Amino acid sequence: MSHPIKQIVLIETLPGRAEEQVQAFAWLAPQVRAEAGCLSYQLHRVSGQENSFVLTETWASAAALAAHDASEHMQDAAPWLASFRAGPARVLTLGEMHPAPLTPPVSHRSPLPYLGAALLLGLILAALMTGWWPAIQLCLAGFGILALTRYILTTVKRRGSMPY
């Protein structure tokens, strides 16, 4: 299977001849864009550098790019392009990168839920030792609320809805 070919072409014109590059692109662009396999063809002027241009182009395949280079209009335009350029264009072919899938960062869990659980457990044990039953019920209810809140926050975070 053929992958698209992406190129960046760095162009420098002779001083005072930048508009000729713009005119050449205006003349060539419709012809190039009509070629089989041309996915994009765009000229950009480098900000702050009157004589510097970047041409970006994407071709469906290496064969389409080769056909473009050999096309009659490109062959006919070559002497004209050389007449106002400071030198040959520098062509950079971009390679595809397939980054590794994103893995979630290792989370450093906050000690607060564990401290809260330890505090509640300590209160329950203290209430058991003193025989104060209402305090035990209160601690168990607090522990249940803490566990439910942690479960909800963990679920929401796992789904990507929380910013932390």
C-alpha positions in Angstrom: 0.0 0.0 0.0 1.4 3.4 -1.0 1.4 6.2 1.5 1.0 9.9 0.5 4.3 11.7 -0.2 4.6 15.1 1.6 7.2 17.6 0.6 8.4 21.0 1.7 10.2 23.0 -0.9 12.4 25.9 0.3 12.7 28.6 -2.3 14.9 31.8 -2.3 14.5 34.4 -5.0 17.0 37.0 -6.1 16.5 40.4 -4.4 13.6 42.3 -6.0 12.3 39.3 -7.9 10.0 37.7 -5.3 6.8 38.7 -7.2 8.0 36.6 -10.2 7.8 33.6 -7.9 4.2 34.5 -6.9 3.3 34.9 -10.6 5.0 31.6 -11.5 3.0 29.8 -8.8 -0.3 31.5 -9.9 0.4 30.1 -13.4 1.5 26.6 -12.4 -0.8 25.9 -9.5 -4.0 25.2 -11.5 -2.1 22.9 -13.8 -0.4 21.1 -10.9 -3.6 20.8 -8.9 -5.3 19.2 -11.9 -2.7 16.4 -12.1 -3.7 12.9 -11.0 -2.5 12.2 -7.5 -2.1 15.9 -6.4 -3.6 16.1 -2.9 -2.3 19.6 -2.1 -0.1 22.3 -3.6 0.3 25.6 -1.7 2.9 28.4 -1.7 3.7 30.4 1.5 5.8 33.5 1.9 8.1 33.3 5.0 7.1 36.2 7.3 9.7 38.9 7.5 11.8 37.5 4.6 10.7 39.1 1.3 12.6 36.7 -0.9 11.9 33.4 1.0 9.0 31.0 0.2 7.9 27.6 1.3 6.0 25.4 -1.1 4.1 22.5 0.5 2.8 19.6 -1.6 1.2 16.3 -1.0 1.0 13.5 -3.6 -1.0 10.3 -3.4 2.0 8.2 -4.3 5.6 8.2 -5.4 4.4 7.5 -8.9 2.2 10.6 -8.9 5.1 12.7 -7.7 7.4 11.3 -10.4 4.7 12.0 -13.1 4.5 15.6 -11.7 8.3 16.1 -12.0 8.2 14.8 -15.5 5.1 16.7 -16.6 5.4 19.0 -19.6 4.4 22.2 -17.7 7.1 21.6 -15.0 9.7 20.9 -17.6 8.7 24.0 -19.6 8.7 26.1 -16.4 12.2 25.0 -15.2 14.3 27.6 -17.1 11.8 30.4 -16.2 11.9 29.4 -12.5 15.7 29.3 -12.5 15.9 32.9 -14.0 14.6 34.6 -10.8 15.7 32.1 -8.1 18.8 32.6 -6.0 19.7 28.9 -6.4 18.1 25.5 -6.7 15.1 24.9 -4.5 15.8 22.7 -1.4 13.3 19.8 -1.3 12.5 18.1 2.0 10.5 14.9 1.9 8.7 14.3 5.1 8.5 10.8 6.6 5.5 9.4 8.3 5.8 9.0 12.1 3.6 6.6 14.0 4.0 7.6 17.6 3.5 5.0 20.4 0.0 5.1 21.8 -0.4 7.5 24.7 -0.1 5.8 28.0 -1.6 7.5 31.0 1.1 8.9 33.4 1.7 7.1 36.6 -0.5 8.6 39.1 0.9 9.5 42.5 -2.1 9.0 44.6 -3.0 11.5 47.2 -2.6 10.2 50.8 -5.8 12.1 51.8 -8.2 9.2 51.1 -6.0 6.8 53.1 -5.6 9.3 55.9 -9.3 9.8 56.0 -10.0 6.0 56.1 -7.4 5.6 58.8 -9.0 8.4 60.9 -12.4 6.8 60.5 -11.1 3.4 61.4 -9.4 4.8 64.5 -12.6 6.6 65.6 -14.6 3.3 65.1 -12.1 1.4 67.2 -12.1 4.1 69.9 -15.9 4.1 70.0 -16.0 0.3 70.3 -13.6 0.4 73.2 -15.6 3.0 75.0 -19.0 1.5 74.2 -20.3 4.6 72.5 -22.5 3.0 69.8 -23.9 6.2 68.1 -20.3 7.3 67.3 -19.7 3.9 65.6 -22.8 4.5 63.4 -21.6 8.0 62.6 -18.1 6.8 61.7 -19.4 4.0 59.5 -21.7 6.4 57.7 -18.8 8.8 57.2 -16.6 6.0 55.9 -19.3 5.0 53.4 -19.7 8.5 52.1 -15.9 8.8 51.8 -15.7 5.5 49.8 -18.6 6.5 47.6 -17.1 9.9 46.8 -13.7 8.3 46.0 -15.4 5.8 43.7 -17.3 8.5 41.9 -14.3 10.8 41.5 -12.1 7.8 40.2 -14.8 6.8 37.7 -15.2 10.4 36.4 -11.4 10.8 36.2 -11.0 7.5 34.3 -13.5 8.7 31.7 -11.5 11.9 31.2 -14.0 14.3 32.5 -11.9 15.7 35.3 -8.9 18.0 34.6 -6.7 16.7 37.5 
